[in-house]
Amino acid sequence: MIKQNMPKALIQWHPAFCSAMELDLSDANPDSCLIFEREHTLNKAPLQVDLLVTREDSAPLHGEIGEYLRRYNLFEFKSQHSQ
């Protein structure tokens, strides 16, 4: 039986994206202190970024992403299905 006119399910990608970033960066340098803030508010208005990663020290980080991190790092995730 084919169901028609079914509402398209919305997948929440942000939690998975943030978890993946935290997991990947946790291996970059165990001695480095990174702070992860999900859905960080950027203004008094409802303007938010998906993930803010703050470096509290200058210890070198490794890995595909860690090498590019600065003091403050904003990440916005857009899935291929975003409208």
PDB file of N, CA, C and O in Angstrom:
ATOM      1  N   MET A   1       0.839  -1.166   0.000  1.00  0.00           N
ATOM      2  CA  MET A   1       0.000   0.000   0.000  1.00  0.00           C
ATOM      3  C   MET A   1       0.895   1.243   0.000  1.00  0.00           C
ATOM      4  O   MET A   1       1.822   1.331   0.804  1.00  0.00           O
ATOM      5  N   ILE A   2       0.631   2.190  -0.879  1.00  0.00           N
ATOM      6  CA  ILE A   2       1.394   3.426  -0.976  1.00  0.00           C
ATOM      7  C   ILE A   2       0.625   4.528  -0.263  1.00  0.00           C
ATOM      8  O   ILE A   2      -0.542   4.791  -0.556  1.00  0.00           O
ATOM      9  N   LYS A   3       1.308   5.162   0.676  1.00  0.00           N
ATOM     10  CA  LYS A   3       0.678   6.256   1.407  1.00  0.00           C
ATOM     11  C   LYS A   3       0.960   7.560   0.672  1.00  0.00           C
ATOM     12  O   LYS A   3       2.111   7.871   0.368  1.00  0.00           O
ATOM     13  N   GLN A   4      -0.065   8.299   0.395  1.00  0.00           N
ATOM     14  CA  GLN A   4       0.089   9.562  -0.301  1.00  0.00           C
ATOM     15  C   GLN A   4      -0.198  10.712   0.647  1.00  0.00           C
ATOM     16  O   GLN A   4      -0.875  10.550   1.663  1.00  0.00           O
ATOM     17  N   ASN A   5       0.329  11.875   0.296  1.00  0.00           N
ATOM     18  CA  ASN A   5       0.118  13.097   1.069  1.00  0.00           C
ATOM     19  C   ASN A   5       0.636  12.985   2.508  1.00  0.00           C
ATOM     20  O   ASN A   5       0.107  13.617   3.422  1.00  0.00           O
ATOM     21  N   MET A   6       1.667  12.178   2.687  1.00  0.00           N
ATOM     22  CA  MET A   6       2.276  12.068   4.008  1.00  0.00           C
ATOM     23  C   MET A   6       3.215  13.254   4.200  1.00  0.00           C
ATOM     24  O   MET A   6       3.960  13.594   3.281  1.00  0.00           O
ATOM     25  N   PRO A   7       3.199  13.889   5.362  1.00  0.00           N
ATOM     26  CA  PRO A   7       4.132  14.994   5.597  1.00  0.00           C
ATOM     27  C   PRO A   7       5.572  14.477   5.588  1.00  0.00           C
ATOM     28  O   PRO A   7       5.861  13.402   6.114  1.00  0.00           O
ATOM     29  N   LYS A   8       6.460  15.251   4.990  1.00  0.00           N
ATOM     30  CA  LYS A   8       7.865  14.866   4.924  1.00  0.00           C
ATOM     31  C   LYS A   8       8.481  14.982   6.320  1.00  0.00           C
ATOM     32  O   LYS A   8       8.358  16.016   6.978  1.00  0.00           O
ATOM     33  N   ALA A   9       9.136  13.926   6.757  1.00  0.00           N
ATOM     34  CA  ALA A   9       9.763  13.914   8.080  1.00  0.00           C
ATOM     35  C   ALA A   9      10.972  14.843   8.076  1.00  0.00           C
ATOM     36  O   ALA A   9      11.805  14.781   7.172  1.00  0.00           O
ATOM     37  N   LEU A  10      11.063  15.689   9.069  1.00  0.00           N
ATOM     38  CA  LEU A  10      12.208  16.571   9.212  1.00  0.00           C
ATOM     39  C   LEU A  10      13.234  15.900  10.112  1.00  0.00           C
ATOM     40  O   LEU A  10      12.925  15.497  11.233  1.00  0.00           O
ATOM     41  N   ILE A  11      14.435  15.785   9.618  1.00  0.00           N
ATOM     42  CA  ILE A  11      15.509  15.160  10.375  1.00  0.00           C
ATOM     43  C   ILE A  11      16.307  16.256  11.067  1.00  0.00           C
ATOM     44  O   ILE A  11      16.702  17.236  10.435  1.00  0.00           O
ATOM     45  N   GLN A  12      16.540  16.094  12.342  1.00  0.00           N
ATOM     46  CA  GLN A  12      17.326  17.047  13.110  1.00  0.00           C
ATOM     47  C   GLN A  12      18.813  16.689  12.960  1.00  0.00           C
ATOM     48  O   GLN A  12      19.313  15.795  13.642  1.00  0.00           O
ATOM     49  N   TRP A  13      19.510  17.397  12.063  1.00  0.00           N
ATOM     50  CA  TRP A  13      20.918  17.129  11.785  1.00  0.00           C
ATOM     51  C   TRP A  13      21.853  17.807  12.775  1.00  0.00           C
ATOM     52  O   TRP A  13      22.975  17.340  12.969  1.00  0.00           O
ATOM     53  N   HIS A  14      21.426  18.886  13.402  1.00  0.00           N
ATOM     54  CA  HIS A  14      22.327  19.654  14.251  1.00  0.00           C
ATOM     55  C   HIS A  14      22.906  18.859  15.421  1.00  0.00           C
ATOM     56  O   HIS A  14      24.113  18.938  15.652  1.00  0.00           O
ATOM     57  N   PRO A  15      22.111  18.100  16.166  1.00  0.00           N
ATOM     58  CA  PRO A  15      22.692  17.342  17.284  1.00  0.00           C
ATOM     59  C   PRO A  15      23.756  16.342  16.814  1.00  0.00           C
ATOM     60  O   PRO A  15      24.790  16.184  17.464  1.00  0.00           O
ATOM     61  N   ALA A  16      23.505  15.674  15.695  1.00  0.00           N
ATOM     62  CA  ALA A  16      24.478  14.708  15.181  1.00  0.00           C
ATOM     63  C   ALA A  16      25.742  15.415  14.712  1.00  0.00           C
ATOM     64  O   ALA A  16      26.851  14.935  14.947  1.00  0.00           O
ATOM     65  N   PHE A  17      25.575  16.561  14.045  1.00  0.00           N
ATOM     66  CA  PHE A  17      26.723  17.338  13.583  1.00  0.00           C
ATOM     67  C   PHE A  17      27.579  17.789  14.766  1.00  0.00           C
ATOM     68  O   PHE A  17      28.799  17.630  14.748  1.00  0.00           O
ATOM     69  N   CYS A  18      26.944  18.347  15.787  1.00  0.00           N
ATOM     70  CA  CYS A  18      27.688  18.831  16.961  1.00  0.00           C
ATOM     71  C   CYS A  18      28.401  17.682  17.664  1.00  0.00           C
ATOM     72  O   CYS A  18      29.550  17.828  18.078  1.00  0.00           O
ATOM     73  N   SER A  19      27.737  16.555  17.799  1.00  0.00           N
ATOM     74  CA  SER A  19      28.358  15.396  18.442  1.00  0.00           C
ATOM     75  C   SER A  19      29.557  14.904  17.643  1.00  0.00           C
ATOM     76  O   SER A  19      30.585  14.550  18.220  1.00  0.00           O
ATOM     77  N   ALA A  20      29.432  14.880  16.318  1.00  0.00           N
ATOM     78  CA  ALA A  20      30.542  14.445  15.474  1.00  0.00           C
ATOM     79  C   ALA A  20      31.729  15.391  15.599  1.00  0.00           C
ATOM     80  O   ALA A  20      32.875  14.946  15.655  1.00  0.00           O
ATOM     81  N   MET A  21      31.459  16.703  15.642  1.00  0.00           N
ATOM     82  CA  MET A  21      32.534  17.680  15.802  1.00  0.00           C
ATOM     83  C   MET A  21      33.233  17.501  17.147  1.00  0.00           C
ATOM     84  O   MET A  21      34.462  17.532  17.219  1.00  0.00           O
ATOM     85  N   GLU A  22      32.458  17.316  18.203  1.00  0.00           N
ATOM     86  CA  GLU A  22      33.040  17.123  19.529  1.00  0.00           C
ATOM     87  C   GLU A  22      33.885  15.855  19.576  1.00  0.00           C
ATOM     88  O   GLU A  22      34.964  15.845  20.169  1.00  0.00           O
ATOM     89  N   LEU A  23      33.399  14.796  18.956  1.00  0.00           N
ATOM     90  CA  LEU A  23      34.131  13.533  18.940  1.00  0.00           C
ATOM     91  C   LEU A  23      35.424  13.681  18.153  1.00  0.00           C
ATOM     92  O   LEU A  23      36.481  13.248  18.613  1.00  0.00           O
ATOM     93  N   ASP A  24      35.352  14.288  16.972  1.00  0.00           N
ATOM     94  CA  ASP A  24      36.538  14.454  16.138  1.00  0.00           C
ATOM     95  C   ASP A  24      37.575  15.339  16.825  1.00  0.00           C
ATOM     96  O   ASP A  24      38.765  15.024  16.810  1.00  0.00           O
ATOM     97  N   LEU A  25      37.137  16.430  17.420  1.00  0.00           N
ATOM     98  CA  LEU A  25      38.072  17.363  18.043  1.00  0.00           C
ATOM     99  C   LEU A  25      38.581  16.879  19.394  1.00  0.00           C
ATOM    100  O   LEU A  25      39.610  17.361  19.868  1.00  0.00           O
ATOM    101  N   SER A  26      37.887  15.940  20.020  1.00  0.00           N
ATOM    102  CA  SER A  26      38.361  15.416  21.302  1.00  0.00           C
ATOM    103  C   SER A  26      39.647  14.620  21.116  1.00  0.00           C
ATOM    104  O   SER A  26      40.436  14.483  22.050  1.00  0.00           O
ATOM    105  N   ASP A  27      39.857  14.095  19.914  1.00  0.00           N
ATOM    106  CA  ASP A  27      41.068  13.336  19.624  1.00  0.00           C
ATOM    107  C   ASP A  27      42.187  14.231  19.105  1.00  0.00           C
ATOM    108  O   ASP A  27      43.317  13.767  18.956  1.00  0.00           O
ATOM    109  N   ALA A  28      41.902  15.507  18.824  1.00  0.00           N
ATOM    110  CA  ALA A  28      42.892  16.405  18.238  1.00  0.00           C
ATOM    111  C   ALA A  28      44.072  16.634  19.177  1.00  0.00           C
ATOM    112  O   ALA A  28      45.222  16.624  18.739  1.00  0.00           O
ATOM    113  N   ASN A  29      43.800  16.838  20.446  1.00  0.00           N
ATOM    114  CA  ASN A  29      44.844  17.005  21.455  1.00  0.00           C
ATOM    115  C   ASN A  29      44.196  16.850  22.824  1.00  0.00           C
ATOM    116  O   ASN A  29      43.452  17.730  23.257  1.00  0.00           O
ATOM    117  N   PRO A  30      44.463  15.755  23.503  1.00  0.00           N
ATOM    118  CA  PRO A  30      43.836  15.522  24.817  1.00  0.00           C
ATOM    119  C   PRO A  30      44.173  16.591  25.848  1.00  0.00           C
ATOM    120  O   PRO A  30      43.425  16.777  26.808  1.00  0.00           O
ATOM    121  N   ASP A  31      45.305  17.307  25.662  1.00  0.00           N
ATOM    122  CA  ASP A  31      45.718  18.321  26.630  1.00  0.00           C
ATOM    123  C   ASP A  31      45.098  19.682  26.355  1.00  0.00           C
ATOM    124  O   ASP A  31      45.189  20.576  27.197  1.00  0.00           O
ATOM    125  N   SER A  32      44.476  19.860  25.208  1.00  0.00           N
ATOM    126  CA  SER A  32      43.889  21.149  24.844  1.00  0.00           C
ATOM    127  C   SER A  32      42.500  21.276  25.466  1.00  0.00           C
ATOM    128  O   SER A  32      41.776  20.291  25.608  1.00  0.00           O
ATOM    129  N   CYS A  33      42.149  22.488  25.829  1.00  0.00           N
ATOM    130  CA  CYS A  33      40.839  22.732  26.432  1.00  0.00           C
ATOM    131  C   CYS A  33      39.944  23.423  25.407  1.00  0.00           C
ATOM    132  O   CYS A  33      40.153  24.594  25.088  1.00  0.00           O
ATOM    133  N   LEU A  34      38.966  22.716  24.899  1.00  0.00           N
ATOM    134  CA  LEU A  34      37.999  23.268  23.958  1.00  0.00           C
ATOM    135  C   LEU A  34      36.639  23.332  24.638  1.00  0.00           C
ATOM    136  O   LEU A  34      36.265  22.419  25.374  1.00  0.00           O
ATOM    137  N   ILE A  35      35.911  24.393  24.397  1.00  0.00           N
ATOM    138  CA  ILE A  35      34.568  24.555  24.948  1.00  0.00           C
ATOM    139  C   ILE A  35      33.590  24.511  23.787  1.00  0.00           C
ATOM    140  O   ILE A  35      33.756  25.245  22.813  1.00  0.00           O
ATOM    141  N   PHE A  36      32.581  23.669  23.874  1.00  0.00           N
ATOM    142  CA  PHE A  36      31.575  23.519  22.828  1.00  0.00           C
ATOM    143  C   PHE A  36      30.253  24.092  23.328  1.00  0.00           C
ATOM    144  O   PHE A  36      29.756  23.687  24.379  1.00  0.00           O
ATOM    145  N   GLU A  37      29.688  25.032  22.580  1.00  0.00           N
ATOM    146  CA  GLU A  37      28.402  25.635  22.940  1.00  0.00           C
ATOM    147  C   GLU A  37      27.438  25.435  21.778  1.00  0.00           C
ATOM    148  O   GLU A  37      27.584  26.060  20.728  1.00  0.00           O
ATOM    149  N   ARG A  38      26.471  24.580  21.966  1.00  0.00           N
ATOM    150  CA  ARG A  38      25.488  24.310  20.911  1.00  0.00           C
ATOM    151  C   ARG A  38      24.430  25.405  20.877  1.00  0.00           C
ATOM    152  O   ARG A  38      24.030  25.937  21.912  1.00  0.00           O
ATOM    153  N   GLU A  39      23.986  25.730  19.667  1.00  0.00           N
ATOM    154  CA  GLU A  39      22.951  26.746  19.453  1.00  0.00           C
ATOM    155  C   GLU A  39      23.288  28.027  20.205  1.00  0.00           C
ATOM    156  O   GLU A  39      22.443  28.580  20.910  1.00  0.00           O
ATOM    157  N   HIS A  40      24.505  28.488  20.057  1.00  0.00           N
ATOM    158  CA  HIS A  40      24.974  29.684  20.747  1.00  0.00           C
ATOM    159  C   HIS A  40      24.282  30.926  20.204  1.00  0.00           C
ATOM    160  O   HIS A  40      24.304  31.160  18.996  1.00  0.00           O
ATOM    161  N   THR A  41      23.673  31.717  21.063  1.00  0.00           N
ATOM    162  CA  THR A  41      22.974  32.935  20.663  1.00  0.00           C
ATOM    163  C   THR A  41      23.986  34.021  20.336  1.00  0.00           C
ATOM    164  O   THR A  41      24.871  34.308  21.142  1.00  0.00           O
ATOM    165  N   LEU A  42      23.865  34.628  19.163  1.00  0.00           N
ATOM    166  CA  LEU A  42      24.806  35.646  18.716  1.00  0.00           C
ATOM    167  C   LEU A  42      24.335  37.065  18.989  1.00  0.00           C
ATOM    168  O   LEU A  42      25.134  37.999  18.926  1.00  0.00           O
ATOM    169  N   ASN A  43      23.071  37.244  19.289  1.00  0.00           N
ATOM    170  CA  ASN A  43      22.519  38.580  19.445  1.00  0.00           C
ATOM    171  C   ASN A  43      21.295  38.487  20.346  1.00  0.00           C
ATOM    172  O   ASN A  43      20.891  37.391  20.734  1.00  0.00           O
ATOM    173  N   LYS A  44      20.711  39.614  20.675  1.00  0.00           N
ATOM    174  CA  LYS A  44      19.473  39.600  21.453  1.00  0.00           C
ATOM    175  C   LYS A  44      18.326  39.049  20.622  1.00  0.00           C
ATOM    176  O   LYS A  44      17.412  38.415  21.150  1.00  0.00           O
ATOM    177  N   ALA A  45      18.380  39.292  19.334  1.00  0.00           N
ATOM    178  CA  ALA A  45      17.376  38.737  18.422  1.00  0.00           C
ATOM    179  C   ALA A  45      17.642  37.232  18.293  1.00  0.00           C
ATOM    180  O   ALA A  45      18.712  36.763  18.682  1.00  0.00           O
ATOM    181  N   PRO A  46      16.699  36.485  17.762  1.00  0.00           N
ATOM    182  CA  PRO A  46      16.876  35.035  17.672  1.00  0.00           C
ATOM    183  C   PRO A  46      17.837  34.616  16.547  1.00  0.00           C
ATOM    184  O   PRO A  46      17.478  33.823  15.676  1.00  0.00           O
ATOM    185  N   LEU A  47      19.055  35.158  16.582  1.00  0.00           N
ATOM    186  CA  LEU A  47      20.086  34.795  15.620  1.00  0.00           C
ATOM    187  C   LEU A  47      21.028  33.833  16.316  1.00  0.00           C
ATOM    188  O   LEU A  47      21.632  34.181  17.331  1.00  0.00           O
ATOM    189  N   GLN A  48      21.161  32.621  15.781  1.00  0.00           N
ATOM    190  CA  GLN A  48      21.986  31.607  16.426  1.00  0.00           C
ATOM    191  C   GLN A  48      22.888  30.931  15.399  1.00  0.00           C
ATOM    192  O   GLN A  48      22.570  30.867  14.211  1.00  0.00           O
ATOM    193  N   VAL A  49      24.000  30.440  15.877  1.00  0.00           N
ATOM    194  CA  VAL A  49      24.899  29.623  15.075  1.00  0.00           C
ATOM    195  C   VAL A  49      24.814  28.212  15.641  1.00  0.00           C
ATOM    196  O   VAL A  49      24.557  28.037  16.832  1.00  0.00           O
ATOM    197  N   ASP A  50      25.026  27.207  14.797  1.00  0.00           N
ATOM    198  CA  ASP A  50      24.868  25.824  15.248  1.00  0.00           C
ATOM    199  C   ASP A  50      25.869  25.431  16.331  1.00  0.00           C
ATOM    200  O   ASP A  50      25.507  24.768  17.302  1.00  0.00           O
ATOM    201  N   LEU A  51      27.114  25.835  16.169  1.00  0.00           N
ATOM    202  CA  LEU A  51      28.128  25.402  17.129  1.00  0.00           C
ATOM    203  C   LEU A  51      29.228  26.458  17.236  1.00  0.00           C
ATOM    204  O   LEU A  51      29.740  26.930  16.222  1.00  0.00           O
ATOM    205  N   LEU A  52      29.584  26.822  18.455  1.00  0.00           N
ATOM    206  CA  LEU A  52      30.710  27.696  18.734  1.00  0.00           C
ATOM    207  C   LEU A  52      31.752  26.867  19.479  1.00  0.00           C
ATOM    208  O   LEU A  52      31.466  26.311  20.540  1.00  0.00           O
ATOM    209  N   VAL A  53      32.963  26.785  18.922  1.00  0.00           N
ATOM    210  CA  VAL A  53      34.063  26.082  19.564  1.00  0.00           C
ATOM    211  C   VAL A  53      35.098  27.126  19.956  1.00  0.00           C
ATOM    212  O   VAL A  53      35.614  27.843  19.098  1.00  0.00           O
ATOM    213  N   THR A  54      35.403  27.216  21.243  1.00  0.00           N
ATOM    214  CA  THR A  54      36.355  28.191  21.755  1.00  0.00           C
ATOM    215  C   THR A  54      37.594  27.469  22.250  1.00  0.00           C
ATOM    216  O   THR A  54      37.501  26.487  22.987  1.00  0.00           O
ATOM    217  N   ARG A  55      38.755  27.962  21.841  1.00  0.00           N
ATOM    218  CA  ARG A  55      40.024  27.406  22.324  1.00  0.00           C
ATOM    219  C   ARG A  55      40.489  28.247  23.499  1.00  0.00           C
ATOM    220  O   ARG A  55      40.591  29.468  23.384  1.00  0.00           O
ATOM    221  N   GLU A  56      40.769  27.619  24.612  1.00  0.00           N
ATOM    222  CA  GLU A  56      41.241  28.339  25.784  1.00  0.00           C
ATOM    223  C   GLU A  56      42.751  28.372  25.890  1.00  0.00           C
ATOM    224  O   GLU A  56      43.296  29.069  26.746  1.00  0.00           O
ATOM    225  N   ASP A  57      43.435  27.629  25.035  1.00  0.00           N
ATOM    226  CA  ASP A  57      44.889  27.649  25.047  1.00  0.00           C
ATOM    227  C   ASP A  57      45.401  27.553  23.617  1.00  0.00           C
ATOM    228  O   ASP A  57      44.618  27.410  22.678  1.00  0.00           O
ATOM    229  N   SER A  58      46.699  27.630  23.460  1.00  0.00           N
ATOM    230  CA  SER A  58      47.267  27.589  22.114  1.00  0.00           C
ATOM    231  C   SER A  58      47.971  26.267  21.842  1.00  0.00           C
ATOM    232  O   SER A  58      48.811  26.187  20.947  1.00  0.00           O
ATOM    233  N   ALA A  59      47.642  25.238  22.597  1.00  0.00           N
ATOM    234  CA  ALA A  59      48.244  23.927  22.362  1.00  0.00           C
ATOM    235  C   ALA A  59      47.909  23.466  20.949  1.00  0.00           C
ATOM    236  O   ALA A  59      46.778  23.644  20.497  1.00  0.00           O
ATOM    237  N   PRO A  60      48.856  22.888  20.257  1.00  0.00           N
ATOM    238  CA  PRO A  60      48.590  22.462  18.875  1.00  0.00           C
ATOM    239  C   PRO A  60      47.540  21.363  18.825  1.00  0.00           C
ATOM    240  O   PRO A  60      47.513  20.465  19.667  1.00  0.00           O
ATOM    241  N   LEU A  61      46.680  21.454  17.826  1.00  0.00           N
ATOM    242  CA  LEU A  61      45.649  20.446  17.599  1.00  0.00           C
ATOM    243  C   LEU A  61      45.987  19.707  16.313  1.00  0.00           C
ATOM    244  O   LEU A  61      46.630  20.257  15.419  1.00  0.00           O
ATOM    245  N   HIS A  62      45.555  18.480  16.228  1.00  0.00           N
ATOM    246  CA  HIS A  62      45.835  17.662  15.062  1.00  0.00           C
ATOM    247  C   HIS A  62      44.522  17.189  14.463  1.00  0.00           C
ATOM    248  O   HIS A  62      43.455  17.443  15.022  1.00  0.00           O
ATOM    249  N   GLY A  63      44.593  16.518  13.357  1.00  0.00           N
ATOM    250  CA  GLY A  63      43.397  15.996  12.713  1.00  0.00           C
ATOM    251  C   GLY A  63      42.982  16.873  11.546  1.00  0.00           C
ATOM    252  O   GLY A  63      43.558  17.934  11.304  1.00  0.00           O
ATOM    253  N   GLU A  64      41.978  16.410  10.835  1.00  0.00           N
ATOM    254  CA  GLU A  64      41.540  17.099   9.625  1.00  0.00           C
ATOM    255  C   GLU A  64      40.963  18.479   9.898  1.00  0.00           C
ATOM    256  O   GLU A  64      41.102  19.375   9.065  1.00  0.00           O
ATOM    257  N   ILE A  65      40.328  18.670  11.026  1.00  0.00           N
ATOM    258  CA  ILE A  65      39.695  19.952  11.337  1.00  0.00           C
ATOM    259  C   ILE A  65      40.507  20.734  12.360  1.00  0.00           C
ATOM    260  O   ILE A  65      40.612  21.956  12.255  1.00  0.00           O
ATOM    261  N   GLY A  66      41.072  20.066  13.330  1.00  0.00           N
ATOM    262  CA  GLY A  66      41.754  20.717  14.432  1.00  0.00           C
ATOM    263  C   GLY A  66      42.849  21.679  14.018  1.00  0.00           C
ATOM    264  O   GLY A  66      43.073  22.688  14.687  1.00  0.00           O
ATOM    265  N   GLU A  67      43.532  21.383  12.929  1.00  0.00           N
ATOM    266  CA  GLU A  67      44.633  22.239  12.471  1.00  0.00           C
ATOM    267  C   GLU A  67      44.161  23.627  12.052  1.00  0.00           C
ATOM    268  O   GLU A  67      44.962  24.561  12.012  1.00  0.00           O
ATOM    269  N   TYR A  68      42.878  23.779  11.741  1.00  0.00           N
ATOM    270  CA  TYR A  68      42.349  25.038  11.234  1.00  0.00           C
ATOM    271  C   TYR A  68      41.689  25.907  12.300  1.00  0.00           C
ATOM    272  O   TYR A  68      41.295  27.038  12.016  1.00  0.00           O
ATOM    273  N   LEU A  69      41.566  25.398  13.509  1.00  0.00           N
ATOM    274  CA  LEU A  69      40.838  26.131  14.529  1.00  0.00           C
ATOM    275  C   LEU A  69      41.594  27.356  15.025  1.00  0.00           C
ATOM    276  O   LEU A  69      42.815  27.332  15.182  1.00  0.00           O
ATOM    277  N   ARG A  70      40.852  28.418  15.267  1.00  0.00           N
ATOM    278  CA  ARG A  70      41.376  29.652  15.839  1.00  0.00           C
ATOM    279  C   ARG A  70      40.819  29.779  17.261  1.00  0.00           C
ATOM    280  O   ARG A  70      40.305  28.805  17.811  1.00  0.00           O
ATOM    281  N   ARG A  71      40.915  30.956  17.853  1.00  0.00           N
ATOM    282  CA  ARG A  71      40.413  31.181  19.217  1.00  0.00           C
ATOM    283  C   ARG A  71      38.905  30.940  19.284  1.00  0.00           C
ATOM    284  O   ARG A  71      38.434  30.199  20.147  1.00  0.00           O
ATOM    285  N   TYR A  72      38.150  31.556  18.384  1.00  0.00           N
ATOM    286  CA  TYR A  72      36.696  31.365  18.310  1.00  0.00           C
ATOM    287  C   TYR A  72      36.364  30.813  16.931  1.00  0.00           C
ATOM    288  O   TYR A  72      36.850  31.314  15.918  1.00  0.00           O
ATOM    289  N   ASN A  73      35.530  29.772  16.902  1.00  0.00           N
ATOM    290  CA  ASN A  73      35.211  29.084  15.650  1.00  0.00           C
ATOM    291  C   ASN A  73      33.713  28.861  15.572  1.00  0.00           C
ATOM    292  O   ASN A  73      33.127  28.210  16.437  1.00  0.00           O
ATOM    293  N   LEU A  74      33.096  29.404  14.534  1.00  0.00           N
ATOM    294  CA  LEU A  74      31.662  29.258  14.332  1.00  0.00           C
ATOM    295  C   LEU A  74      31.411  28.214  13.265  1.00  0.00           C
ATOM    296  O   LEU A  74      32.058  28.214  12.217  1.00  0.00           O
ATOM    297  N   PHE A  75      30.469  27.323  13.536  1.00  0.00           N
ATOM    298  CA  PHE A  75      30.107  26.292  12.577  1.00  0.00           C
ATOM    299  C   PHE A  75      28.607  26.351  12.331  1.00  0.00           C
ATOM    300  O   PHE A  75      27.814  26.399  13.271  1.00  0.00           O
ATOM    301  N   GLU A  76      28.233  26.349  11.078  1.00  0.00           N
ATOM    302  CA  GLU A  76      26.836  26.314  10.667  1.00  0.00           C
ATOM    303  C   GLU A  76      26.678  25.120   9.747  1.00  0.00           C
ATOM    304  O   GLU A  76      27.365  25.025   8.730  1.00  0.00           O
ATOM    305  N   PHE A  77      25.798  24.222  10.087  1.00  0.00           N
ATOM    306  CA  PHE A  77      25.598  23.004   9.308  1.00  0.00           C
ATOM    307  C   PHE A  77      24.352  23.138   8.466  1.00  0.00           C
ATOM    308  O   PHE A  77      23.290  23.489   8.980  1.00  0.00           O
ATOM    309  N   LYS A  78      24.463  22.867   7.184  1.00  0.00           N
ATOM    310  CA  LYS A  78      23.323  22.851   6.275  1.00  0.00           C
ATOM    311  C   LYS A  78      23.305  21.494   5.582  1.00  0.00           C
ATOM    312  O   LYS A  78      24.269  21.112   4.918  1.00  0.00           O
ATOM    313  N   SER A  79      22.219  20.783   5.740  1.00  0.00           N
ATOM    314  CA  SER A  79      22.109  19.498   5.066  1.00  0.00           C
ATOM    315  C   SER A  79      21.715  19.722   3.615  1.00  0.00           C
ATOM    316  O   SER A  79      21.271  20.810   3.248  1.00  0.00           O
ATOM    317  N   GLN A  80      21.870  18.724   2.813  1.00  0.00           N
ATOM    318  CA  GLN A  80      21.490  18.837   1.414  1.00  0.00           C
ATOM    319  C   GLN A  80      19.967  18.957   1.260  1.00  0.00           C
ATOM    320  O   GLN A  80      19.467  19.294   0.187  1.00  0.00           O
ATOM    321  N   HIS A  81      19.247  18.680   2.338  1.00  0.00           N
ATOM    322  CA  HIS A  81      17.793  18.727   2.286  1.00  0.00           C
ATOM    323  C   HIS A  81      17.229  19.990   2.910  1.00  0.00           C
ATOM    324  O   HIS A  81      16.014  20.123   3.053  1.00  0.00           O
ATOM    325  N   SER A  82      18.116  20.936   3.288  1.00  0.00           N
ATOM    326  CA  SER A  82      17.641  22.191   3.901  1.00  0.00           C
ATOM    327  C   SER A  82      16.826  22.969   2.900  1.00  0.00           C
ATOM    328  O   SER A  82      17.078  22.931   1.696  1.00  0.00           O
ATOM    329  N   GLN A  83      15.846  23.673   3.422  1.00  0.00           N
ATOM    330  CA  GLN A  83      14.993  24.465   2.526  1.00  0.00           C
ATOM    331  C   GLN A  83      15.345  25.918   2.619  1.00  0.00           C
ATOM    332  O   GLN A  83      14.737  26.745   1.940  1.00  0.00           O
TER     333      GLN A  83
END
